Amino acid sequence: MPMEWFGFGYAALVASGGIMGYVKAGSVPSLAAGLFFGSLAGFGAYQMSNDPKNVWVSLAASGTLAGVMGMRFYNSGKIMPAGIIAGASLLMLGRIGFKMLQKSHVP
């Protein structure tokens, strides 16, 4: 079974975004949310590495972040960090959706 490198990269991006929010602005909520969702995305990538059909944790993490950060980007217009995380989350949702469609057509 192949490793879910995109999922682990996404998890690292989310966690590092939370850490950067704390370092630059002293935002403890950014740190907590970044580490929580980064860990959740990493766990989801681990699950997908072991069983490619087990996409639900990754789907929940990336879907939640796409919605929350998408709204923040819409309201603020700031690319950093809301736009980047929203875009990466949408790409991850697309990847998961594609994998789900691929797996449903394999006998």
MDAnalysis code that builds the backbone (N, CA, C; Angstrom):
import MDAnalysis as mda
import numpy as np

u = mda.Universe.empty(321, n_residues=107, atom_resindex=np.repeat(np.arange(107), 3), trajectory=True)
u.add_TopologyAttr("name", ["N", "CA", "C"] * 107)
u.add_TopologyAttr("resid", np.arange(1, 108))
u.add_TopologyAttr("resname", ["MET", "PRO", "MET", "GLU", "TRP", "PHE", "GLY", "PHE", "GLY", "TYR", "ALA", "ALA", "LEU", "VAL", "ALA", "SER", "GLY", "GLY", "ILE", "MET", "GLY", "TYR", "VAL", "LYS", "ALA", "GLY", "SER", "VAL", "PRO", "SER", "LEU", "ALA", "ALA", "GLY", "LEU", "PHE", "PHE", "GLY", "SER", "LEU", "ALA", "GLY", "PHE", "GLY", "ALA", "TYR", "GLN", "MET", "SER", "ASN", "ASP", "PRO", "LYS", "ASN", "VAL", "TRP", "VAL", "SER", "LEU", "ALA", "ALA", "SER", "GLY", "THR", "LEU", "ALA", "GLY", "VAL", "MET", "GLY", "MET", "ARG", "PHE", "TYR", "ASN", "SER", "GLY", "LYS", "ILE", "MET", "PRO", "ALA", "GLY", "ILE", "ILE", "ALA", "GLY", "ALA", "SER", "LEU", "LEU", "MET", "LEU", "GLY", "ARG", "ILE", "GLY", "PHE", "LYS", "MET", "LEU", "GLN", "LYS", "SER", "HIS", "VAL", "PRO"])
u.atoms.positions = np.array([
    [0.837, -1.180, 0.000],
    [0.000, 0.000, 0.000],
    [0.887, 1.252, 0.000],
    [0.584, 2.195, -0.858],
    [1.405, 3.410, -0.917],
    [1.098, 4.352, 0.243],
    [2.128, 5.090, 0.633],
    [1.945, 6.101, 1.684],
    [1.132, 7.257, 1.119],
    [0.349, 7.874, 1.941],
    [-0.477, 9.015, 1.564],
    [0.336, 10.297, 1.779],
    [1.314, 10.541, 0.877],
    [2.229, 11.665, 1.028],
    [1.519, 13.006, 0.942],
    [0.528, 13.117, 0.077],
    [-0.211, 14.380, -0.030],
    [-0.932, 14.695, 1.273],
    [-1.503, 13.682, 1.886],
    [-2.201, 13.871, 3.151],
    [-1.259, 14.291, 4.268],
    [-0.076, 13.670, 4.323],
    [0.894, 14.052, 5.342],
    [1.428, 15.457, 5.086],
    [1.611, 15.817, 3.833],
    [2.046, 17.176, 3.496],
    [0.999, 18.213, 3.878],
    [-0.255, 17.884, 3.626],
    [-1.360, 18.762, 4.007],
    [-1.396, 18.935, 5.526],
    [-1.219, 17.843, 6.255],
    [-1.216, 17.904, 7.721],
    [-0.079, 18.789, 8.222],
    [1.088, 18.665, 7.599],
    [2.232, 19.495, 7.996],
    [1.966, 20.966, 7.690],
    [1.328, 21.252, 6.562],
    [0.995, 22.628, 6.203],
    [0.040, 23.238, 7.228],
    [-0.975, 22.494, 7.619],
    [-1.960, 22.995, 8.580],
    [-1.309, 23.226, 9.945],
    [-0.520, 22.267, 10.399],
    [0.130, 22.410, 11.704],
    [1.132, 23.563, 11.691],
    [1.907, 23.681, 10.618],
    [2.884, 24.777, 10.555],
    [2.183, 26.129, 10.458],
    [1.008, 26.184, 9.848],
    [0.238, 27.421, 9.807],
    [-0.198, 27.858, 11.196],
    [-0.598, 26.918, 12.018],
    [-0.961, 27.231, 13.390],
    [0.231, 27.710, 14.193],
    [1.375, 27.074, 13.991],
    [2.591, 27.477, 14.690],
    [3.019, 28.880, 14.249],
    [2.930, 29.155, 12.941],
    [3.292, 30.482, 12.441],
    [2.352, 31.559, 12.985],
    [1.080, 31.241, 13.114],
    [0.128, 32.177, 13.694],
    [0.480, 32.519, 15.126],
    [0.974, 31.536, 15.840],
    [1.384, 31.780, 17.222],
    [2.676, 32.595, 17.281],
    [3.649, 32.245, 16.433],
    [4.944, 32.921, 16.445],
    [4.798, 34.384, 16.020],
    [4.039, 34.621, 14.948],
    [3.930, 35.984, 14.419],
    [2.991, 36.876, 15.226],
    [1.853, 36.335, 15.652],
    [0.839, 37.174, 16.298],
    [0.567, 36.801, 17.752],
    [1.221, 35.746, 18.239],
    [0.961, 35.314, 19.603],
    [-0.422, 34.726, 19.794],
    [-1.005, 34.196, 18.714],
    [-2.370, 33.689, 18.743],
    [-2.409, 32.243, 19.244],
    [-2.834, 32.072, 20.471],
    [-2.955, 30.735, 21.045],
    [-4.082, 29.946, 20.358],
    [-5.234, 30.574, 19.999],
    [-6.253, 29.820, 19.270],
    [-5.744, 29.291, 17.916],
    [-4.917, 30.070, 17.223],
    [-4.338, 29.592, 15.961],
    [-3.442, 28.385, 16.201],
    [-2.644, 28.456, 17.242],
    [-1.763, 27.340, 17.576],
    [-2.576, 26.091, 17.899],
    [-3.597, 26.247, 18.750],
    [-4.413, 25.099, 19.151],
    [-5.155, 24.500, 17.952],
    [-5.772, 25.362, 17.146],
    [-6.519, 24.869, 15.989],
    [-5.589, 24.234, 14.955],
    [-4.441, 24.865, 14.716],
    [-3.491, 24.323, 13.749],
    [-2.966, 22.966, 14.162],
    [-2.607, 22.840, 15.439],
    [-2.099, 21.549, 15.911],
    [-3.199, 20.493, 15.963],
    [-4.408, 20.892, 16.349],
    [-5.516, 19.934, 16.394],
    [-5.852, 19.426, 14.996],
    [-6.095, 20.356, 14.064],
    [-6.477, 19.928, 12.724],
    [-5.306, 19.303, 11.960],
    [-4.085, 19.751, 12.238],
    [-2.918, 19.118, 11.635],
    [-2.776, 17.677, 12.100],
    [-2.987, 17.456, 13.396],
    [-2.929, 16.092, 13.937],
    [-4.051, 15.236, 13.377],
    [-5.239, 15.813, 13.277],
    [-6.387, 15.088, 12.721],
    [-6.126, 14.715, 11.261],
    [-5.589, 15.652, 10.489],
    [-5.274, 15.370, 9.086],
    [-4.159, 14.334, 8.979],
    [-3.178, 14.404, 9.868],
    [-2.106, 13.403, 9.868],
    [-2.616, 12.021, 10.209],
    [-3.533, 11.944, 11.181],
    [-4.133, 10.657, 11.528],
    [-4.949, 10.119, 10.352],
    [-5.674, 11.017, 9.672],
    [-6.433, 10.603, 8.497],
    [-5.532, 10.097, 7.385],
    [-4.391, 10.759, 7.192],
    [-3.435, 10.297, 6.173],
    [-2.857, 8.940, 6.550],
    [-2.603, 8.741, 7.827],
    [-2.117, 7.445, 8.300],
    [-3.156, 6.348, 8.036],
    [-4.421, 6.668, 8.321],
    [-5.477, 5.691, 8.062],
    [-5.596, 5.383, 6.573],
    [-5.486, 6.412, 5.739],
    [-5.580, 6.192, 4.293],
    [-4.378, 5.416, 3.768],
    [-3.224, 5.548, 4.442],
    [-2.050, 4.770, 4.041],
    [-2.254, 3.290, 4.333],
    [-2.936, 2.985, 5.424],
    [-3.187, 1.591, 5.791],
    [-4.354, 0.986, 5.042],
    [-5.387, 1.776, 4.775],
    [-6.565, 1.315, 4.052],
    [-7.072, 2.468, 3.184],
    [-6.825, 2.430, 1.874],
    [-7.200, 3.551, 1.002],
    [-8.695, 3.893, 1.014],
    [-9.534, 2.980, 1.484],
    [-10.971, 3.262, 1.543],
    [-11.367, 4.029, 2.804],
    [-10.479, 4.112, 3.766],
    [-10.769, 4.753, 5.043],
    [-10.438, 6.246, 4.947],
    [-11.347, 7.010, 4.338],
    [-11.098, 8.421, 4.050],
    [-11.849, 9.369, 4.970],
    [-12.606, 8.864, 5.916],
    [-13.567, 9.697, 6.635],
    [-12.927, 10.734, 7.552],
    [-11.850, 10.397, 8.218],
    [-11.199, 11.381, 9.096],
    [-10.588, 12.494, 8.251],
    [-9.919, 12.127, 7.172],
    [-9.337, 13.137, 6.276],
    [-10.426, 13.998, 5.653],
    [-11.508, 13.376, 5.293],
    [-12.623, 14.104, 4.699],
    [-13.218, 15.109, 5.693],
    [-13.376, 14.707, 6.940],
    [-13.922, 15.609, 7.961],
    [-12.975, 16.773, 8.240],
    [-11.683, 16.485, 8.370],
    [-10.708, 17.542, 8.677],
    [-10.605, 18.544, 7.537],
    [-10.438, 18.056, 6.311],
    [-10.273, 18.982, 5.182],
    [-11.584, 19.691, 4.855],
    [-12.712, 19.025, 5.037],
    [-14.000, 19.669, 4.787],
    [-14.286, 20.784, 5.775],
    [-13.988, 20.529, 7.049],
    [-14.187, 21.558, 8.070],
    [-13.282, 22.753, 7.815],
    [-12.015, 22.489, 7.527],
    [-11.087, 23.593, 7.270],
    [-11.443, 24.352, 5.996],
    [-11.902, 23.652, 4.986],
    [-12.307, 24.344, 3.751],
    [-13.456, 25.304, 4.042],
    [-14.416, 24.863, 4.829],
    [-15.554, 25.722, 5.157],
    [-15.177, 26.897, 6.038],
    [-14.465, 26.627, 7.121],
    [-14.116, 27.680, 8.077],
    [-13.149, 28.684, 7.461],
    [-12.073, 28.181, 6.871],
    [-11.080, 29.091, 6.307],
    [-11.582, 29.738, 5.013],
    [-12.460, 29.056, 4.310],
    [-13.073, 29.672, 3.132],
    [-13.915, 30.875, 3.506],
    [-14.667, 30.770, 4.593],
    [-15.460, 31.904, 5.068],
    [-14.559, 33.036, 5.566],
    [-13.486, 32.678, 6.246],
    [-12.552, 33.712, 6.713],
    [-11.908, 34.428, 5.524],
    [-11.562, 33.681, 4.486],
    [-10.980, 34.290, 3.292],
    [-12.004, 35.176, 2.589],
    [-13.227, 34.704, 2.506],
    [-14.294, 35.478, 1.864],
    [-14.531, 36.795, 2.596],
    [-14.539, 36.752, 3.934],
    [-14.799, 37.952, 4.726],
    [-13.610, 38.904, 4.796],
    [-12.389, 38.367, 4.821],
    [-11.219, 39.227, 4.985],
    [-10.499, 39.532, 3.678],
    [-10.557, 38.617, 2.730],
    [-9.831, 38.782, 1.474],
    [-8.337, 38.551, 1.608],
    [-7.886, 38.071, 2.767],
    [-6.461, 37.860, 3.006],
    [-6.035, 36.472, 2.530],
    [-5.008, 36.472, 1.682],
    [-4.481, 35.210, 1.170],
    [-3.802, 34.411, 2.290],
    [-3.092, 35.113, 3.159],
    [-2.340, 34.454, 4.220],
    [-3.040, 34.658, 5.546],
    [-3.412, 33.668, 6.269],
    [-3.321, 32.237, 6.022],
    [-4.610, 31.627, 5.478],
    [-5.710, 32.394, 5.572],
    [-7.023, 31.812, 5.267],
    [-7.124, 31.313, 3.833],
    [-6.657, 32.071, 2.876],
    [-6.766, 31.679, 1.468],
    [-5.944, 30.446, 1.143],
    [-4.746, 30.377, 1.700],
    [-3.873, 29.231, 1.423],
    [-4.445, 27.958, 2.019],
    [-4.890, 28.024, 3.263],
    [-5.438, 26.828, 3.914],
    [-6.762, 26.425, 3.252],
    [-7.588, 27.404, 2.888],
    [-8.842, 27.081, 2.199],
    [-8.555, 26.417, 0.850],
    [-7.600, 26.949, 0.108],
    [-7.247, 26.362, -1.190],
    [-6.670, 24.968, -1.044],
    [-5.760, 24.791, -0.079],
    [-5.176, 23.464, 0.144],
    [-6.247, 22.470, 0.599],
    [-7.184, 22.937, 1.401],
    [-8.266, 22.066, 1.868],
    [-9.179, 21.657, 0.715],
    [-9.459, 22.596, -0.183],
    [-10.268, 22.257, -1.362],
    [-9.548, 21.251, -2.258],
    [-8.237, 21.441, -2.423],
    [-7.468, 20.469, -3.213],
    [-7.492, 19.093, -2.552],
    [-7.379, 19.062, -1.243],
    [-7.422, 17.786, -0.524],
    [-8.799, 17.141, -0.643],
    [-9.855, 17.951, -0.572],
    [-11.208, 17.414, -0.767],
    [-11.358, 16.820, -2.163],
    [-10.825, 17.521, -3.159],
    [-10.877, 17.003, -4.527],
    [-10.124, 15.695, -4.670],
    [-8.969, 15.616, -4.044],
    [-8.172, 14.379, -4.098],
    [-8.914, 13.230, -3.432],
    [-9.511, 13.493, -2.277],
    [-10.253, 12.443, -1.569],
    [-11.464, 12.015, -2.388],
    [-12.169, 12.985, -2.960],
    [-13.319, 12.652, -3.798],
    [-12.927, 11.818, -5.002],
    [-11.807, 12.166, -5.622],
    [-11.317, 11.393, -6.760],
    [-10.970, 9.975, -6.339],
    [-10.312, 9.833, -5.178],
    [-9.966, 8.501, -4.686],
    [-11.223, 7.683, -4.377],
    [-12.255, 8.355, -3.849],
    [-13.506, 7.645, -3.554],
    [-14.165, 7.165, -4.842],
    [-14.150, 7.983, -5.870],
    [-14.739, 7.579, -7.144],
    [-13.935, 6.458, -7.786],
    [-12.627, 6.527, -7.690],
    [-11.767, 5.475, -8.240],
    [-12.039, 4.151, -7.562],
    [-12.138, 4.159, -6.250],
    [-12.322, 2.919, -5.489],
    [-13.695, 2.307, -5.706],
    [-14.696, 3.137, -6.034],
    [-16.029, 2.590, -6.216],
    [-16.163, 1.855, -7.556],
    [-15.263, 2.115, -8.499],
    [-15.331, 1.448, -9.793],
    [-14.398, 0.254, -9.912],
    [-13.611, -0.006, -8.878],
    [-12.713, -1.145, -8.883],
    [-13.444, -2.338, -8.302],
    [-13.452, -3.471, -9.019],
    [-14.166, -4.639, -8.491],
    [-13.517, -5.231, -7.276],
])
